[in-house]
Amino acid sequence: MENERLLAKIEELMKQRGYSRYRLSQLSGIKQSTLTTMFNKRSTVSIDTLTKISQAFGMKCSEFLSLVEDDPEANTAKDFPVCEWEALNKDRKHVVVLMMRLLKDEQAEIK
């Protein structure tokens, strides 16, 4: 997903809700200087930052990302729970990946 689209959607939501950068900083816990640098230099938005910003708008990361998608119907990955994935430790991520592979293999056998 393009970083520029993420930043544009953040700015759009800020405008809709009447949030200044200062207000977004207060709600998200991100320093105002960090937000200013992010917007002015169009720097890459990290998952941690995106999680905090999404929460400031009262939504999950996956909900925010689905707003950014051009064609949500064409991309089933939009439903992937990014925030929950990031919260898992390495071992649990490994288990999830194994389960996904098993499901994929099972599905291939059914077809």
Steps between C-alpha positions, in 0.01 A plus 500: 500500500636838410613714788361809328149351506532426873602858573223638277238290680630612840477862388150441361379349829661783694314753285168312534531492878645847538827370644812709490840331515512604862166327572609184314819509705300518824265217402767270356785561745733580209714811538375792294849547356495137381165556326623822342811326367291209375265728304751758379767255389243239397696245703400137528227423753600214729251238616534628857423856391213384282356301791506804727349725233227247422413481870487880515231482230320230699572212265722196456794501259315260272203738488724794417685304232173392341414869456825551311454212257411603144289194428414318823317225308813414302723465806401242758818575696322808638335272754833386642516615863824700478485643851438161655782345295746764620408427861601133469846380601724314256389152610131578470552656156669177395199298619260725307705465181504121539124495547451714190718264297303200622172667407634592158619143438166361618313735270716395204417134568126576502515666159 
